[in-house]
Amino acid sequence: MSRFAMFPKSRRMMSCRRVGEILQAYLDGEVDDLTTRRIAHHLGDCRRCGMELDFYTEIKAALARGGRDIDERALDRLRSYAQVLATESEAGSDPHEETPGA
C-alpha cells in the first residue's frame, strides 16, 4: 500500500511540476477551492515555487501598468530561473513529485 493511501487526496503534496502547470490559473483565481488550498500548502513548503509565484506576480503587476517600468533585472532573474527549472525538469529532479499512481 502506498504511504499516501492513508491520507485523503486533498492533503497530499502537489508536485512542483503540477503547481507550475496551473500557477497562472491560481493567480487569476480560476481554480477550485480544493486546488487553491493544495497550491497554497505547496507554496508554503516550497521555496522554489514560492519564488516562481513572486516572479509571476511581478510580471502580472508590470503588465497591469501597461508594461512600463519593467525591471530588466527581474526579467533576467525570471529567464535564469526558467532555465534552471527546465534543466531540473529534464533531469527529472522534483523533491515534491507525487507518488506514481497516487
N, C-alpha and C positions, 0 to 999 in steps of 0.2 A: 504494500500500500504506500502511496506517495506520502511524504511527510506533510504535504499541503492538504491532503484529503480530509483532515480533521478540522480544517478551517473553512468557513464559507468563502466562496469565490470573492466576495466583496472585500475581504480582509487580506487577500493575497497582494503581494507587491506587484506592481506593473513593471514591465521591463523598460529600460531606457529607450529601447527601440520603439516600443509601443507608445510611450509618452511622447517621443519625438514626432511620431506619425500624427498625433492628434493635438499637439500643443497649440497650434493656431486656432483650432476649433474651441479649445478650452479658453484661450484668451478672449475669444469672441463670444463666449457664453453659449456655445452651440452644442454642448454635451450634456447628457442627462445627469441627474443628481449623484447617482452611484459612481459614474465615471469621474465626475468632478471631485468627489471625496477620494477616490483611488489616486487620481493625479496629485491632488493636494498632499496626500500622505507620502507619495513617492517624492515629491518636490521637497518635503520636509526632511527626507533622509538622504537625498542625492544631491550633492553639491554640483556635480556636472550638469544635471538637468536644471537645477536652480539657476545656474549661470546662463544656460540657454534661454530660460524664461526671461531673465533680465535683458538679454540681447534682443529678443523678440519684442519685449515691452518698449525698449528704447527705439527700435526701428518703427514700431507702430506709432509711438509718440511723434517721431520725426515726420512720418508720413502725414499724420494729423496736422502738423504745422505746415504742410504743403511742400515738404522736402527741403525747406530752408534750414540752414544751420545744422546740417548733418555733420556730426563729429567724425572726421576721417579716421581718427584713432579707433573709434568704436567700430567702424566698418572694417578696419584692418583686423581688429580682435575677432570680430564675427567671422571673417574669412578664415583666419587662422584656426579658430575653434571648429568651424565646419570641416576643415581639412583633417583635424585631429579626430573628429567623430567619424568621418568617412574612413580613415585609416584603421581606427579601432573596430569599426563595423566589419571591414574586410577581414580583419584578423580574428573576428568572432569574439572579442572580449566585451562582455557586458555583465558587470557584477550583479545586476538586478534582474537578469534574464529569468523568466518564469520557467518552471519545470516543464519539459515537453509533455504534452498530453494532459496537462493540468487545466 
